């Protein structure tokens, strides 16, 4: 069943309930989010755990697909369960089905992950409001990226979540370049286009800040992201921060609408999906319909 078919069946009152799951994960052990034959992925692991619990295949839809090695602290997914399956989670115990789902799903994940238990954490489950779709109802997604550009900042305990950069970076130059990309733009130069998909996005935040510890934190927020878009934006900006390119180079690349030999993807391991924001309950369906219209 496709996302569209699944959503339609719920909205027609076919006996399915839409369930929202809030999760986080360490992307290091996974070959990205999406199911791939013969590879361990976040989606595949989560769906296997749900199938073990519900005793049938359960498809999940995610707010934002993440690449191999990319982490999530505020990921959102949805799945559809029958009314009987939802209340069957209680097994005669006087509990909220949402509480029971989280507890049992953690157990099923632990069984499937073995020594990797803990790399996926389920924080909450809830009945979703009418019209909710984890992907299409989202207003924006926010990512963070950490860079240590001096050897004194290279903390071995944080090496799996921080980029150790060999050259000093100028935060002011990177911010001057980043601001030229804000707004609704065609980001074809900064992503790997998918067949039939638009590359127009609204980039709402693209900022660099250096903390008291000297670590640079990048914040990137948009209504949605194309494949590899965040890593491409960061990879290009650090070339400006290092002095290899001028600040207006990022905007020139944007206008070119084509990748070139200077295109560079920042490594995935410091990238974290921090938050996904949705409208209030009354606006879920309208947002979903608007997003579908834009994407098509």
C-alpha positions as CSV (number, residue, x, y, z in Angstrom):
1,X,0.0,0.0,0.0
2,X,1.4,3.4,-1.0
3,X,1.5,6.4,1.4
4,X,-1.4,8.0,-0.5
5,X,-3.5,4.8,-0.4
6,X,-2.8,4.3,3.3
7,X,-3.7,7.9,4.1
8,X,-6.9,7.7,2.1
9,X,-8.0,4.5,3.8
10,X,-7.6,6.1,7.2
11,X,-9.4,9.3,6.2
12,X,-12.4,7.2,4.9
13,X,-12.8,5.6,8.3
14,X,-11.9,2.1,7.1
15,X,-11.1,0.9,10.6
16,X,-7.4,2.0,10.5
17,X,-5.9,4.3,13.1
18,X,-2.9,6.5,12.2
19,X,-0.2,6.2,14.8
20,X,2.6,8.8,15.2
21,X,6.0,7.6,16.6
22,X,8.7,10.0,17.8
23,X,12.1,8.3,17.5
24,X,15.8,9.0,17.5
25,X,18.7,7.0,16.2
26,X,22.5,6.7,15.8
27,X,22.9,6.4,12.0
28,X,26.4,4.9,12.2
29,X,25.4,1.2,12.0
30,X,22.8,1.8,9.3
31,X,22.9,2.1,5.5
32,X,20.5,5.1,5.7
33,X,16.8,5.2,6.4
34,X,15.2,3.5,3.4
35,X,14.8,-0.3,3.1
36,X,17.5,-1.8,0.9
37,X,17.8,-5.6,0.2
38,X,20.5,-7.2,2.2
39,X,21.4,-4.1,4.2
40,X,20.6,-2.9,7.7
41,X,18.5,0.3,7.5
42,X,16.5,2.2,10.1
43,X,13.2,1.7,8.3
44,X,13.9,-2.0,7.8
45,X,14.8,-2.5,11.5
46,X,11.7,-0.6,12.7
47,X,9.3,-2.4,10.3
48,X,10.7,-5.8,11.4
49,X,10.1,-4.9,15.0
50,X,6.5,-3.7,14.3
51,X,5.8,-6.9,12.3
52,X,7.1,-9.0,15.2
53,X,4.6,-7.2,17.5
54,X,1.6,-6.9,15.2
55,X,2.1,-10.2,13.3
56,X,1.8,-8.7,9.9
57,X,3.9,-6.4,7.7
58,X,3.6,-2.8,8.8
59,X,4.8,0.0,6.6
60,X,6.1,3.2,8.1
61,X,6.3,6.7,6.5
62,X,9.0,9.0,7.7
63,X,9.2,12.8,8.0
64,X,12.7,13.0,6.4
65,X,14.8,10.3,4.9
66,X,18.4,10.3,6.2
67,X,21.5,9.1,4.3
68,X,23.9,6.5,5.4
69,X,25.6,7.5,8.7
70,X,23.2,10.5,9.4
71,X,21.6,10.6,12.8
72,X,18.2,11.8,14.1
73,X,17.3,13.3,17.4
74,X,13.7,14.4,16.5
75,X,12.5,12.0,13.7
76,X,8.8,11.4,13.2
77,X,7.1,8.5,11.5
78,X,3.6,7.2,11.1
79,X,2.0,3.8,10.6
80,X,-1.5,2.5,10.3
81,X,-3.0,-0.1,12.7
82,X,-6.5,-1.5,12.9
83,X,-8.6,-0.6,15.9
84,X,-8.3,-4.2,17.1
85,X,-4.5,-4.1,16.7
86,X,-4.3,-0.8,18.6
87,X,-6.4,-2.0,21.6
88,X,-4.9,-5.4,21.4
89,X,-1.6,-4.0,22.5
90,X,-3.1,-3.9,26.0
91,X,-3.3,-7.6,26.3
92,X,-5.8,-7.3,29.2
93,X,-3.6,-4.8,31.1
94,X,-5.0,-1.5,32.2
95,X,-2.6,0.7,30.2
96,X,-2.8,3.4,27.6
97,X,-2.2,1.6,24.2
98,X,0.4,4.2,23.4
99,X,2.4,3.4,26.5
100,X,2.1,-0.3,25.8
101,X,3.2,0.3,22.1
102,X,6.4,2.1,23.2
103,X,7.3,-0.5,25.8
104,X,6.7,-3.5,23.5
105,X,8.3,-1.8,20.5
106,X,11.5,-1.2,22.5
107,X,11.5,-4.8,23.4
108,X,11.1,-5.9,19.8
109,X,13.8,-3.6,18.6
110,X,16.2,-5.0,21.3
111,X,15.5,-8.5,20.1
112,X,16.3,-7.6,16.5
113,X,19.3,-5.4,17.2
114,X,21.0,-7.6,19.8
115,X,24.4,-6.0,20.7
116,X,23.3,-2.8,18.9
117,X,20.3,-2.3,21.3
118,X,19.9,1.4,21.9
119,X,20.8,2.7,18.5
120,X,17.1,3.3,17.8
121,X,15.1,4.8,20.7
122,X,11.3,5.1,20.6
123,X,10.3,8.1,22.7
124,X,6.6,8.4,22.3
125,X,3.6,7.0,20.4
126,X,0.2,8.7,20.0
127,X,-3.0,8.6,17.9
128,X,-2.4,11.1,15.1
129,X,-4.9,13.9,14.4
130,X,-7.1,13.7,11.3
131,X,-5.2,14.5,8.1
132,X,-1.7,13.8,9.7
133,X,1.0,12.5,7.4
134,X,4.6,12.4,8.9
135,X,6.1,13.4,5.5
136,X,3.5,15.7,3.8
137,X,2.1,17.5,6.8
138,X,5.4,18.8,8.0
139,X,6.0,22.5,7.9
140,X,9.8,22.3,8.2
141,X,12.8,20.2,9.2
142,X,15.8,21.4,11.1
143,X,19.3,19.8,11.0
144,X,22.5,20.5,12.9
145,X,26.1,19.9,11.9
146,X,29.2,20.2,14.2
147,X,32.7,21.2,13.0
148,X,35.9,21.3,15.0
149,X,38.5,23.3,13.0
150,X,41.4,23.2,15.5
151,X,43.2,20.2,16.8
152,X,42.7,21.3,20.4
153,X,39.0,20.8,19.8
154,X,39.4,17.2,18.5
155,X,37.7,15.3,21.3
156,X,38.0,11.5,20.7
157,X,34.8,10.9,22.6
158,X,32.9,13.1,20.1
159,X,34.7,11.9,16.9
160,X,31.6,10.1,15.6
161,X,29.4,13.2,15.7
162,X,31.9,16.0,14.9
163,X,33.8,16.8,11.7
164,X,37.5,17.3,12.4
165,X,38.5,19.9,9.9
166,X,42.2,20.4,9.0
167,X,42.0,24.2,8.3
168,X,40.7,27.2,10.3
169,X,37.3,28.4,9.2
170,X,36.0,32.0,9.1
171,X,32.4,31.9,10.5
172,X,31.6,35.4,9.3
173,X,32.5,34.6,5.7
174,X,30.4,31.4,5.8
175,X,27.4,33.4,7.2
176,X,27.8,36.0,4.5
177,X,27.7,33.3,1.9
178,X,24.8,31.4,3.5
179,X,22.4,34.3,3.7
180,X,22.4,34.6,-0.1
181,X,20.7,31.2,-0.4
182,X,17.7,31.9,1.8
183,X,14.1,31.9,0.5
184,X,12.4,29.8,-2.2
185,X,15.0,28.7,-4.7
186,X,15.9,26.0,-7.1
187,X,18.6,24.0,-5.3
188,X,19.5,21.7,-8.3
189,X,23.1,22.7,-7.8
190,X,23.1,21.5,-4.3
191,X,21.4,18.1,-4.5
192,X,21.1,14.9,-6.5
193,X,17.7,15.3,-8.3
194,X,15.3,12.4,-8.3
195,X,13.4,11.6,-11.5
196,X,10.2,13.6,-11.7
197,X,10.8,15.4,-8.4
198,X,11.1,19.2,-8.0
199,X,14.3,20.7,-6.6
200,X,12.6,23.9,-5.4
201,X,12.7,24.3,-1.7
202,X,12.3,27.1,0.9
203,X,15.6,27.5,2.8
204,X,14.6,29.2,6.0
205,X,17.8,29.1,8.1
206,X,21.4,28.5,7.1
207,X,23.6,29.7,10.0
208,X,27.1,29.2,11.4
209,X,27.9,29.9,15.1
210,X,31.1,29.2,17.1
211,X,30.4,28.1,20.7
212,X,32.4,28.9,23.8
213,X,34.2,25.5,23.3
214,X,35.3,26.6,19.8
215,X,33.1,24.1,18.0
216,X,31.2,25.5,15.0
217,X,27.5,24.5,14.9
218,X,25.7,24.7,11.6
219,X,21.9,25.1,11.6
220,X,20.0,24.3,8.4
221,X,16.2,24.6,8.2
222,X,13.9,24.2,5.2
223,X,10.3,23.2,4.4
224,X,11.9,20.0,3.0
225,X,15.3,18.9,1.6
226,X,16.4,17.3,-1.6
227,X,18.7,14.2,-1.6
228,X,22.2,15.2,-0.2
229,X,21.1,18.9,0.0
230,X,22.3,19.7,3.6
231,X,25.7,18.0,3.1
232,X,26.2,19.8,-0.2
233,X,25.3,23.2,1.4
234,X,27.8,22.6,4.2
235,X,30.5,21.2,2.0
236,X,30.3,24.3,-0.2
237,X,30.2,26.7,2.6
238,X,33.4,25.4,4.3
239,X,35.3,26.1,1.1
240,X,34.3,29.7,1.5
241,X,35.2,29.6,5.2
242,X,38.6,28.2,4.4
243,X,39.2,31.0,1.9
244,X,39.2,28.8,-1.2
245,X,36.1,30.6,-2.6
246,X,34.5,34.1,-2.2
247,X,31.2,34.4,-0.3
248,X,29.2,35.2,-3.5
249,X,30.3,31.8,-5.0
250,X,27.5,30.0,-3.2
251,X,24.9,32.2,-4.9
252,X,26.6,31.9,-8.3
253,X,26.5,28.1,-8.0
254,X,22.8,28.3,-7.1
255,X,22.0,30.3,-10.2
256,X,24.0,27.8,-12.4
257,X,21.5,25.1,-11.5
258,X,24.1,22.4,-12.1
259,X,26.6,20.4,-10.1
260,X,30.3,20.8,-11.1
261,X,33.8,19.6,-10.3
262,X,33.9,21.8,-7.2
263,X,30.8,20.2,-5.7
264,X,31.7,18.7,-2.4
265,X,29.6,16.7,0.1
266,X,30.4,17.2,3.8
267,X,30.9,13.8,5.6
268,X,27.6,12.4,7.0
269,X,28.5,11.5,10.6
270,X,28.1,15.0,12.2
271,X,24.7,15.6,10.6
272,X,21.7,15.3,12.9
273,X,18.0,15.7,12.1
274,X,17.0,17.8,15.2
275,X,13.4,18.6,14.8
276,X,10.3,18.3,12.5
277,X,7.6,20.9,13.0
278,X,3.9,20.4,12.2
279,X,0.9,22.8,12.1
280,X,-1.8,22.6,14.8
281,X,-4.2,19.7,14.5
282,X,-6.8,21.6,12.5
283,X,-4.2,22.4,9.8
284,X,-2.8,18.9,9.2
285,X,-4.9,17.9,6.2
286,X,-4.6,21.3,4.5
287,X,-0.8,21.2,4.9
288,X,-0.7,17.7,3.6
289,X,-2.7,18.6,0.5
290,X,-0.6,21.7,-0.2
291,X,2.6,19.8,0.1
292,X,1.4,17.1,-2.3
293,X,0.4,19.7,-4.8
294,X,3.8,21.4,-4.7
295,X,5.8,18.2,-4.9
296,X,3.8,17.0,-7.9
